[in-house]
Each structure stands twice: as structure tokens, then as C-alpha cells.
């Protein structure tokens, strides 16, 4: 008989990174961390080692409400999700075209709860592929103080960084080598032999 194992994983936090002043914060991935400050430090180590950034936010996964148009069709009750009234951030995903497609934080609204915020996101951005909302109080942020920004983000500023799509194939493609019989331990096949 097996016994269920206790969940020993730290909570998951979604990471939002702002590349430059005036640009939107973008959901770039997630980290597991024990507390808000640990989440920020881990996010910095994972997501700001090379690319430029001026701000990081982390939001615990349990504070996020997300939905796609398909999910709202099959589960419309998600728009009735109750919660605390207040200021909510709205995020939208608009495309699948890039190798790294982000959710942009596009607006801030006053809402009666997460379901109401999601409803407002859907109404304001009906063409989105997905919506994401969270209360402002749930975000832990890096300080906007210039000294903090410099110490947290300046080290990455001078480093070269390229997205995955910028890297080409090194050498010849493996399929080309196989067809030419140039793979180690393989001889070219002869027709009719």
C-alpha cells in the first residue's frame, strides 16, 4: 500500500519583468520560492542574468486568475470568482508567433473581485488568446529607488543576450550527415547492393 507524499514544493510565483521604462511588465516565467523576497531574488537570478530589466514583480500563483476564450465558453462561472474588491492588474496574451510569447500587463482597473476583473479584461480585450488578472496587493516588487535599480539590474546591462531564435545551427544538420553516410560507424548505402 502506498501512502500519499506530502507536498514539499515551495509555492509557485509568476514573474513579471519590465525591460525599460514605459514598457509593459511581461510574464516571463515562474519560480518556486518560500516567501516574497526569496521569489524576487530567485526571479532576478533566473530571468535577469542577461536581458535588460528595470523592474521585477512576483505574484503567487494562487493569487492569479487566468482564462482563455475556450475556458470561458466551457466554464463561464469563472467570471463569478469571488474575492476582495480593489485594484487589479490585467494581462493579455495576443500571439503564439514568437518563440517566447509573453503576457503583457496592459491595464489596471477597480474591480469587485477577480471574476469582475477578468470580465473587464475580456470586455476591453476581446481578441486576446488568454487573460490574466491579479490584485495589486498580491504583487511583490523591486524598489523603484535608482540605487536599487542600479544594484539589481546594472550587472546584466552590459552582457550580450540573444533570444533562442537568434542562434543558428552549428555545422551541418544531422539529417544531411546521415544521408551522406558521414555518421560515425555508418557507411553509405549503395543502391542495388
Secondary structure, DSSP 4 states (H G I P E B T S, - for coil): ---PPP--PPEEEEEEEE-STTSPPEEEEEEEESSHHHHHHHHHHHHSSSS--SEEEEEEGGGEEEE-HHHHHH-GGGGG-----EEEEEEEE--S-SSSPPEEEEEEEEESSHHHHHHHHHHHTTT-SEEEEEEGGGEEE---SHHHHHHHHHHHHTS----GGG----SS-HHHHHHTT-STT-----TT-
